[in-house]
């Protein structure tokens, strides 16, 4: 029998889980067995009895789960201790970043463990139900707006009162990918005037459909990969973008940074000189902090004050929405396992002719 296992993440850095009770029922309906570490999701208010009622087996220790399981589901890459406990020829499915984990990848290869990273999913329609980057980025964009608005010390929507009018806050969203578009939609719904910029010209229509104003760099080039991700801009583009942003930032109240390039350091977009020209009381919320940040002075999990400007960096904003994030992530994982699973023969089939399997297998 194929046994799926999952153990607790390091709660000091990650509160999301990989299997919910709802997904346990789906796995067991396929004939798969589920093993979980004791108190697997207690921190989210989900006790072991709820998992057992759904059909999971609860094991006392992490060692027991890893030694029994053929497939391990995790949010982040396993520790060296966890790797040592995993069975030879087992499968790991997580958000593994192969660009940052060369050393541990070699250890997996030596142990003949197959690693699948959902960060490498191809952008095709069949993979949409497994797309963890989109499901998690959606929540990140929403929460970035909520967090930044809670730290901003003025009202967001325009308010007309007998004592006078409060103008609507002006928000600039840098990067119009999934997180950026959700940030635009959320900020707009809350009454802000929203602007956005992105290196991909195709983003203009999406931004405007949400009620945002797209800042177009004169003579801009198409900086979109065939997979739909942003690629690094040329020096000429960066210079033109810098000039446009410098002028725009003088009138902006809140900046939300979401620009990332897969596998690379986040591009530095907001320079020190730009920050010096921003209005006192303005705020920068940098979702790219863990990859270096889009803004000068960004520090992970800190609020930095520069000339009356707040600069906030977040390592893992999804820890502030762990239940919603886990529900979506667990469904993404289930759909990926379903694609791997041969129902007729009741076994996992690593079919390298399947584009999803081929692209996500880390070699």
C-alpha positions in Angstrom: 0.0 0.0 0.0 1.1 3.5 -0.7 1.5 5.5 2.5 1.6 9.3 2.6 3.2 10.9 5.6 3.6 14.5 6.9 5.4 15.8 9.9 5.2 19.1 11.8 7.1 22.0 10.3 9.5 24.2 12.4 6.8 26.4 14.0 9.3 29.2 14.6 9.4 29.8 10.8 6.4 28.0 9.3 2.8 27.6 10.6 1.2 26.1 7.4 0.5 22.4 7.1 0.4 20.1 4.1 -2.6 17.9 4.9 -6.0 19.0 6.2 -8.7 16.6 7.5 -10.8 17.4 4.3 -7.9 16.2 2.2 -7.4 13.0 4.3 -10.8 11.9 3.2 -9.9 12.5 -0.4 -6.6 10.5 -0.1 -8.3 7.6 1.7 -11.0 7.5 -0.9 -8.2 6.7 -3.5 -7.0 3.9 -1.3 -4.0 5.7 0.1 -3.0 5.5 3.8 -2.2 8.7 5.7 0.3 8.9 8.6 0.7 12.1 10.6 3.0 13.1 13.5 1.3 13.5 16.9 -0.2 17.0 17.4 0.3 17.7 13.7 -2.0 20.7 13.5 -2.7 21.6 17.1 -1.3 25.1 16.6 -4.1 25.7 14.1 -6.8 24.4 16.4 -7.1 21.1 14.6 -6.7 18.2 17.0 -5.6 14.6 16.3 -9.1 13.2 16.8 -10.4 15.2 13.9 -7.7 13.7 11.7 -8.4 10.2 13.0 -12.1 10.7 12.3 -11.2 11.5 8.7 -9.2 8.3 8.3 -5.6 9.2 9.2 -3.3 7.3 11.5 -1.5 9.4 14.2 2.0 8.3 15.1 3.8 9.3 18.3 7.0 10.5 16.7 8.4 12.1 13.6 10.8 9.2 13.1 7.9 6.7 12.9 6.1 8.8 10.2 9.2 9.2 8.0 10.3 5.6 8.3 6.9 4.3 7.3 5.9 6.6 4.4 6.5 6.2 0.7 5.5 9.8 0.0 6.4 12.8 2.3 4.4 16.0 2.0 5.9 19.2 3.4 5.7 22.9 3.1 9.4 23.6 3.2 12.5 21.4 2.5 13.2 18.8 5.2 16.0 19.2 7.7 19.1 16.9 7.5 17.7 14.8 10.4 14.4 14.3 8.5 16.3 13.4 5.3 18.3 10.7 7.2 15.0 9.2 8.4 13.3 9.0 5.0 13.1 5.7 3.2 15.3 4.9 0.2 13.3 5.4 -3.1 10.6 7.4 -1.3 9.2 10.6 -2.7 9.2 14.2 -1.3 6.7 16.8 -2.5 7.1 20.3 -1.3 8.0 23.9 -2.3 11.6 23.0 -2.6 13.8 25.7 -4.2 16.5 23.9 -6.2 18.4 27.1 -6.7 19.0 27.5 -3.0 19.5 23.9 -1.9 22.2 22.3 -4.1 23.9 20.6 -1.1 20.7 18.9 0.2 19.7 17.9 -3.4 22.9 15.9 -3.7 22.0 14.1 -0.4 18.6 13.2 -1.8 20.1 11.9 -5.0 22.6 9.7 -3.1 19.6 8.2 -1.2 17.6 7.7 -4.4 14.8 9.9 -3.2 12.7 11.6 -5.8 12.0 15.3 -5.1 9.1 17.2 -6.7 9.0 20.9 -6.2 5.7 22.6 -6.8 7.6 25.9 -7.3 8.6 24.5 -10.8 5.1 23.8 -12.1 4.7 24.7 -15.8 2.1 27.4 -16.4 -0.4 25.3 -18.3 -4.1 25.0 -17.7 -3.9 21.4 -16.5 -1.5 22.5 -13.7 -3.7 25.3 -12.4 -5.3 23.2 -9.6 -1.7 22.4 -8.3 -0.3 25.9 -8.6 0.9 26.7 -5.1 2.7 29.9 -6.2 -0.6 31.4 -7.3 -2.7 30.1 -4.4 -0.3 31.4 -1.8 0.6 34.6 -3.6 -3.1 35.5 -3.8 -3.3 35.4 0.0 0.0 37.2 0.4 -1.1 40.1 -1.8 -4.4 40.5 0.2 -2.7 40.3 3.6 0.0 42.8 2.5 -2.7 45.4 2.0 -4.4 44.7 5.3 -1.1 44.8 7.2 0.2 48.0 5.5 -3.2 49.8 6.0 -3.2 48.8 9.7 0.2 50.5 10.1 -0.7 53.6 8.1 -1.8 56.4 10.4 -4.4 57.9 8.1 -7.8 56.9 6.7 -7.7 55.0 3.4 -10.9 56.0 1.6 -12.0 59.5 0.8 -14.3 60.8 3.6 -16.4 64.0 3.3 -17.4 65.4 6.6 -18.8 68.7 8.0 -15.3 69.4 9.3 -13.6 68.9 5.9 -12.6 66.2 3.4 -10.1 63.5 4.0 -8.5 62.6 0.6 -8.2 58.9 -0.4 -4.8 57.3 0.2 -2.7 56.7 -2.9 -1.2 53.2 -3.2 1.5 52.0 -5.6 1.8 48.3 -6.2 5.2 47.3 -7.6 4.9 44.0 -9.6 1.6 43.0 -11.1 1.8 39.2 -10.8 -0.7 37.2 -8.8 0.2 38.9 -5.4 0.3 42.3 -7.0 -3.0 42.0 -8.7 -4.7 40.8 -5.5 -3.1 43.7 -3.7 -4.5 46.1 -6.3 -8.0 44.6 -6.0 -8.0 44.7 -2.2 -6.6 48.2 -2.0 -9.2 49.4 -4.5 -12.1 47.8 -2.6 -11.0 49.6 0.5 -11.2 53.0 -1.2 -7.6 53.7 -2.2 -6.4 55.3 -5.4 -4.2 52.6 -6.9 -1.2 52.7 -9.3 0.9 49.8 -10.5 4.0 49.1 -12.5 5.5 45.9 -13.9 8.1 44.9 -16.5 5.5 42.9 -18.5 3.4 45.1 -20.8 0.6 42.4 -20.7 0.0 43.4 -17.1 -1.4 46.8 -18.2 -4.8 45.4 -19.2 -5.1 43.3 -16.0 -4.2 46.2 -13.8 -6.7 48.5 -15.5 -9.5 45.9 -15.3 -9.1 46.0 -11.5 -9.4 49.8 -11.5 -5.7 50.6 -11.1 -3.6 53.0 -13.2 -0.7 51.3 -15.0 2.5 53.3 -15.1 4.1 52.7 -18.5 7.8 53.0 -18.9 8.5 54.8 -22.2 9.8 52.5 -24.9 9.4 49.5 -22.5 10.5 46.1 -23.7 8.7 42.8 -23.1 10.3 41.2 -20.1 8.1 38.1 -19.7 9.4 34.6 -20.0 7.5 32.0 -22.1 6.4 30.5 -18.7 4.7 33.8 -17.8 7.2 35.0 -15.2 9.1 38.2 -15.1 12.8 38.2 -16.2 15.5 40.7 -15.3 15.3 44.1 -17.0 18.0 45.8 -19.0 20.0 48.7 -17.6 18.2 51.1 -20.0 14.8 49.9 -18.8 15.9 50.2 -15.2 17.0 53.8 -15.7 13.7 54.8 -17.3 11.7 52.9 -14.6 13.7 54.7 -11.9 12.9 58.1 -13.4 9.2 57.3 -13.6 9.1 56.0 -10.1 11.1 58.9 -8.6 8.3 61.3 -9.7 5.4 59.0 -8.8 6.7 58.2 -5.3 6.5 61.9 -4.3 2.7 61.7 -4.2 2.3 58.1 -3.0 1.2 57.2 0.6 1.7 53.4 0.6 4.0 51.3 -1.6 3.5 47.5 -1.7 6.4 45.6 -3.2 5.8 42.2 -4.8 8.4 42.0 -7.6 10.3 38.7 -7.7 12.4 36.8 -10.3 12.3 33.0 -9.7 15.6 31.7 -8.4 17.3 35.1 -8.2 17.7 37.9 -5.7 14.8 40.3 -5.7 15.4 43.4 -7.9 16.2 46.6 -6.0 13.6 49.0 -7.4 13.1 51.7 -4.7 16.4 53.4 -4.2 17.5 55.4 -1.2 17.2 58.7 -3.2 13.6 57.9 -4.0 12.8 57.2 -0.4 14.3 60.6 0.5 11.7 62.3 -1.7 8.7 60.5 -0.3 6.1 62.2 1.9 6.6 62.0 5.7 4.3 59.4 7.1 4.4 57.2 3.9 4.9 53.5 4.2 6.7 50.8 2.2 5.6 47.2 2.7 8.1 44.8 1.1 6.8 41.2 0.4 10.2 40.5 -1.4 12.1 40.9 1.9 13.2 37.3 2.2 14.9 37.5 -1.2 16.7 40.7 -0.5 13.8 43.2 -0.9 12.6 45.6 -3.6 13.4 48.6 -1.4 16.5 50.1 0.1 16.7 49.6 3.8 14.3 46.6 3.9 15.1 44.2 6.7 13.3 40.9 7.3 10.6 41.0 10.0 11.6 44.6 11.1 10.1 48.1 10.7 12.8 50.5 9.7 12.3 54.3 9.9 14.0 56.6 7.4 13.2 60.3 7.2 9.7 59.7 8.6 9.0 56.8 6.2 8.2 53.3 7.5 9.8 50.4 5.7 8.4 46.9 6.6 9.9 43.6 5.5 8.1 40.3 6.0 9.8 36.9 5.8 6.6 34.8 5.6 3.4 36.8 5.6 1.4 33.5 5.2 2.1 32.8 8.8 -0.5 35.5 9.5 -3.1 33.5 7.5 -2.0 29.9 8.2 -5.5 28.3 8.1 -6.5 29.8 4.7 -3.0 29.2 3.3 -3.0 25.6 4.5 -6.4 24.8 3.1 -5.3 26.0 -0.4 -1.8 24.4 -0.2 -3.2 21.0 0.9 -5.6 21.0 -2.0 -2.7 21.9 -4.4 -0.7 19.0 -3.0 -3.6 16.6 -3.3 -4.2 17.5 -7.0 -0.5 16.9 -7.6 -0.5 13.5 -6.0 -3.7 12.6 -7.9 -1.8 13.3 -11.1 1.1 11.0 -10.0 -1.2 8.2 -8.8 -2.2 5.4 -11.1 -5.6 4.5 -9.8 -6.0 1.3 -11.9 -2.7 -0.3 -10.6 -2.9 1.5 -7.1 0.7 2.8 -7.4 2.7 6.0 -8.0 3.7 6.4 -11.7 6.5 8.8 -12.4 5.6 9.3 -16.0 8.3 11.6 -17.5 6.1 12.1 -20.7 3.8 14.1 -18.5 4.9 17.7 -18.7 3.9 18.4 -15.1 5.8 15.5 -13.7 8.9 16.1 -15.9 9.1 19.9 -15.0 8.7 19.5 -11.3 11.1 16.6 -10.8 14.3 18.0 -9.3 17.4 16.3 -10.7 
